[in-house]
């Protein structure tokens, strides 16, 4: 899966957090409808994870990043990636 950019929104939304209801715009890049549906589930999982990471599942909307963020976050998943890091290439 490619990354998508998510941005908190108070006006419209492509995805809503199932825990707190906060809306997010998702910037897709040439995704088909099927790919968007699959990606939407991954984004919703990440939004739920924000609450889990905060150790307060009932926390309000301030739990989510105020600035745009990528899903998936490759920095979090980098230990799973088989590709060499830039340090290995230099």
RAMO-V787241 format. One record per helix or strand. SS is the DSSP state (helix for helix, strand for strand). FROM is the first residue (numbers start at 1). LEN is the number of residues. If there is no record, write none. Layout:
[[SS | FROM | LEN] [SS | FROM | LEN]]
This chain:
[[strand | 4 | 6] [strand | 15 | 2] [strand | 23 | 5] [helix | 33 | 21] [helix | 61 | 3] [strand | 69 | 3] [helix | 74 | 7] [helix | 86 | 4]]
